[in-house]
Amino acid sequence: MRLVDFLGLLSYCLFIYGLSDQASLSAPMWFDHQDKIYHAGAYFVMALLAWRCLRHWLNVPIILALLSVTLCSLYGISDEWHQSFVDGRSADIADWMADTAGAGLAMFGLSRLGKRNRTA
């Protein structure tokens, strides 16, 4: 199961890298800054995959959550840096903040589910 979880996270990171390597993405834009929701959603999923991967080595919930968010945030900043070299793309600190917020939201949600399950 460790290998499956690791390969899932790695595949997802490569998927995001592939999207970031394109000059433009054709997604409908209905309102300003809608791309921040896309970023938050993508890194929400990445944080869940990171959590699944890391839980094989860590069992302290707060450390697991913080490490998952940190890894996603670092990947997000590296992804923004990568985009600064792609024609038609640019790095945006607000995108990185949305990435980190999405990862944090995922970990917050998991912690709430864990607390609910322990009290039930």
Residue pairs with C-beta under 8 A, 6 or more apart in sequence:
1 56
2 53
2 56
5 49
5 52
5 53
5 55
5 56
6 53
8 49
8 52
8 53
9 46
9 49
9 50
9 52
9 53
12 45
12 46
12 49
13 46
13 75
16 42
16 46
16 75
16 79
17 79
17 82
19 25
20 79
20 82
20 83
20 86
20 89
21 82
21 86
22 86
22 89
23 86
23 87
23 88
23 89
24 88
24 89
27 34
27 35
27 38
29 35
33 94
35 95
35 98
36 94
36 95
36 98
37 98
39 76
39 95
39 98
39 99
39 102
40 98
40 99
40 101
40 102
40 105
41 102
42 99
42 102
43 72
43 76
43 98
43 99
43 100
43 101
43 102
43 103
43 106
44 102
44 103
44 105
44 106
45 106
46 72
46 75
46 102
46 103
47 68
47 69
47 72
47 102
47 103
47 104
47 106
47 107
48 106
48 110
50 67
50 68
50 71
50 72
50 103
51 64
51 65
51 68
51 106
51 107
51 110
54 64
54 67
54 68
54 71
55 64
58 64
58 67
61 111
61 114
65 107
65 110
65 111
66 107
68 103
68 106
68 107
69 100
69 103
69 104
69 107
72 99
72 100
72 102
72 103
73 96
73 99
73 100
73 103
75 99
76 95
76 96
76 99
76 100
76 103
77 96
79 99
80 91
80 92
80 93
80 95
80 96
81 91
83 89
83 90
83 91
84 90
84 91
